[in-house]
Amino acid sequence: MREEIIYCDEITETLSENFKVVLEQIGEDPNREGLVKTPERMAKAMQYLTHGYDLEPDDIVKQAIFHEEYSEMVIVKDIEVYSMCEHHMLPFFGKAHVAYIPNGKIVGLSKIPRVVDAYSRRLQVQERLTLEIRDCIQRTLSPKGVAVVIEASHMCMQMRGVQKQNSVTTSSAFTGLFMKNESTRKEFINLIQAKLH
């Protein structure tokens, strides 16, 4: 179940006024029927798409840490990612795959996608997003290693600029055993590529 976003009336009103100006500046009439409520909708959409600024990813993980002696790889894969490119404020979206090797502590599995959401619901670049997710898991769990791979399509490349509709960007970040041990890294890559379900 997703957390409900609380919209700030003052921010909604200010953003709505600004988006009304944007509509006028691009040559639209913000008073025509189809656009009358658009500035308010845009204001609420922007608050939703950036609500990660109100979340503390470390605290999300710390809510569900459990002591266990399990020491094999734990992977949560195919986590949907929706974010906004900070360069053009256009969406990028795809999948994140996150793994860690416990070192006496595990985390409730739902917390990993919540960490992905907390960082992706901010103005981002994919490379930084990958590192932030990795570092949060490493910092809070102190595991033997963390691996993160993100595959995403960027609207700033597909709708404008080079307009390459089928391009996908892949980024990765590793710590610990995933960085030091090639066979561990290969096992992770093989598992995220496998269709086991």
JOCOR-V962333 format. One record per run of one state. SS is the DSSP state (H for helix, E for strand, C for the rest). FROM is the first residue (numbers start at 1). TO is the last residue. If there is no record, write none. Layout:
((SS:FROM:TO) (SS:FROM:TO))
This chain:
((C:1:8) (H:9:25) (C:26:32) (H:33:35) (C:36:37) (H:38:49) (C:50:50) (H:51:54) (C:55:56) (H:57:62) (C:63:64) (E:65:67) (C:68:72) (E:73:85) (C:86:90) (E:91:101) (C:102:104) (E:105:107) (C:108:109) (H:110:120) (C:121:122) (E:123:124) (C:125:125) (H:126:141) (C:142:144) (E:145:154) (H:155:158) (C:159:168) (E:169:174) (C:175:175) (H:176:180) (C:181:181) (H:182:193) (C:194:197))
